[in-house]
């Protein structure tokens, strides 16, 4: 165990928050204050991971002073968004109502204890995963000592690993936290995990009753494999977080049709691609979603092309940044990307082989239960019951089912394109992204929203925000149309 500089940790946490909320201000997307603060912290954390990387690419020696200045400058630039989004922030704070009930305490206590255990182990133990030690962790360790990413790590034989060629995301955060907080560095992961859980709980409570929200959130956290990565710094958990946030904001766009929501979703998917570049393959599967929307809404074809192109564009820029700028400039070990790709594109059997392996090995097996507990089975059960009762999915249910399908089919597709992705590591970790999407489907299912409404009625709650959410009406609708709501009230009197 190494000592931790708590003051510097708090300062960094504040910097992530100010930076991320400032960036959210540029997009002017309205969410409740809790979700804004938690998502802002996540965004700020990822954006700050660029600081040591960009400085190294620019030839600036990595020292405590240079990295601190980089974090300060990037935060101040991002904070210009506070001015752009000030009205949205003020409105969301004014409209937000704290709705906490005593029956939420048991779930929050259990969830809090689980997160405490993960946070303490993350703080107490050094970095142990092989994938980190053979790449980002060791590169960051020597970068702190030698002031550059092209350091002594590359003097050893690296023929047996490709981890030095992965995204610089972990390297950047490890450098920052090794400089300012702790020798192990990895306590930044606690910020990511806590922010995600706070965001999810607040988002779920907007849709369903607190008891249901606490229950399914607990089931999500209790998936053994996913929980294990709350105390191990690898790319997959962070990739899941940013991908899920992008999908959530995209669902807001599918409801409200605000361009600001669309571009924020594209930005979040871009950050997800920065963390794991193969995420770009999954985003390509969004094309049918845009095509169906174009067909139903009778949009001009130009809008379909611009919409899908815009979503892919930011992620493509992140891919180019990593593969065409960062790796050639900062990493002395050459990378042959074409060597990892499928050599026989006509062999579609690869897709069906991995599809079968994912089902037989990673989901419907004793090993699958050991990985995900019964979370996926619970999702399937709720899906079946909801389908039997209501038959056709509504707009929100259909959206989240499509998001789940993208991961379900995307994992074997990634193997078809990049056959070096093995089942028990790469494909298994890619399954992380499907879990929060299943969580959002359950929260948006009519089964859960009707149960929630019945409980709210039994409790005598009359909050219009809860009722509107259950009816799939965005919470901000009434704020946008105060006259219409006033007329309704007047008519009742």
Secondary structure, DSSP 8 states (H G I E B T S, - for coil): -----HHHHHHHHHHHHHHHHHHHHHHT----HHHHHHHHHHHHHHHHHHHHHHHHHTT----HHHHHHHHHHHHHHHTTHHHHTHHHHHHHHHH------GGGHHHHHHHHHHHHHHHHHHHHS----HHHHTTHHHHHHHHHHHSSSSSGGGGS--TT--GGGS-SHHHHHHHHHHHHT-SS-TTHHHHHHHHHHHHHHHHHHTTS-HHHHHHHHHHHHT-HHHHHTTSS--HHHHHHHHHHHHHHHHHHHHHH--HHHHHHHHHHHHHHHHH-TTHHHHHHTTHHHHHHHHHHHT--HHHHHHHHHHHHHHHHHHHHIIIIIIHHHH--S---GGGGS-S-TT-THHHHHHHHHIIIIIISSHHHHHHHTTHHHHHHHHHHHHHHHH-S--HHHHHHHHHHHHHHHHHHHHHHH-TT--IIIIIHHHTHHHHHHHHHHHHHSHHHHHHHHHHHHHHT---HHHHHHHTT--TTHHHHTHHHHHHHHHHH-
